[in-house]
Amino acid sequence: MTSESSTAERLARLSTDPVPRRAPSSSFVLAPGYGLGGIVDAILGAVDPSPPPDREDAGDAYWMRRALLAAMAAEGRASPNPTVGAVIVKDGVLIATGATEAYGQRHAERCAIDNVADRALLRGATIYTTLEPCAHWGKQPPCADLVASCGFARCVAGLRDPNPRVHGIGLDRVRAVGTEVRSGVLRNEILAWHLPYLFPYLLPPAGGRPLVSALAVAGDGAEPLLGRADGWEARDAGRRYRSWLRRKCDLVVTEPSLASVDPVAFARGPWRGVVWWDLGDRLAGMGVAEARELGVRGRELGAPVTLVCTPDRENSAQLDACLRAGIGHLAPPADADPASWLAAAGRNGALAAVTGAPPAWVLVDGHPRLAAALAAGLAVDAVHALHPADAPPTSGGAAPARPAQPSTDLSPVARVAASGALISEYYLEPLSSALDGTAW
Ligand SMILES: [Zn+2]
């Protein structure tokens, strides 16, 4: 990227140049039905038909799955803490569940333990937690000390916490009192759920950039068309999974258009912010009345909305109309490429100002042009791809769809057939190699 060329020129080149190839896919895979959003069947409303196993120690994966379901059901927004789930099992019977509360409040293990009125019941029981119990004082006392004090027979964790203040220390502290300790149950699947929290430990060179995932639609070939969200709402599975992702991520990034403001899909759920990123001069092409309507509807979403655009003569009236409606505004430098700007905005607090806290997970919802620009800058980490039963057209239409990269570079992590659609998730380089190298 040269500084002489304008953003518009570079974006124009993106639509004609091949997206840079990345290294072959990693060996990091998930069991079918698991993804970044957790257990996809549960999101789609499918009932888990499997009964609890007879023997507790034979069913660690079963109970860890239940712990993950507890995390998924959490109402509180724990971010930037991980949303941990915990269950307590005695004699093969579930006696308590818990999940991390809103940031600064109780952690999952404490919630589950507090849900057992008679602490004597905990003696000889097993506690399952998706992440190693914390060992340090933050806004809450250490969970490891509490777990160690309860007389549990076993403590089973999905994975160890890479935070150096916890890593191995939490489980050692529990082991020290004679509780049997196991970690690594459903490891990859739990790792996927906690990925927004784990991302800075996986890719420190990302320089403060949050985890970025993007919607895509599979074409008639195997290549997902990055940034395409058309077709998602028409399919029951697509609509539900998209809505779930919007509620679980910290920041939704989409195009500034009336079509992107769906009050039914967006108003639900406690996610924390929306960015309208104007790359295609969409704002300048709008009438002022339409911009005013966009601003009003954005304000009504119930979440802070910020417009990212470079002010100029063509869009000043429309920008004013949005700002008067209470929409925030960030102006990237005219020559900044989106990937670099996103990383800088993560570092300098611009994104935190939108959401109220540094976002851990950004979802690019639609917006093919932005998704392509971010992918070219290695700033798309995961792709949620919808494979409609009858494939959508791969050319034509308004969206300048671009493949993420050749399909041989993609590693499928979730394949769920439901309602005539198949949803896949992929981790892209450099994240997929980083996942290969973890020993948590
Ligand atoms: Zn804790």
Boltz pocket constraint, residues with backbone or C-beta under 6 A from the ligand:
constraints:
  - pocket:
      binder: B
      contacts: [[A, 107], [A, 108], [A, 109], [A, 133], [A, 134], [A, 141], [A, 142], [A, 143], [A, 144]]
      max_distance: 6.0
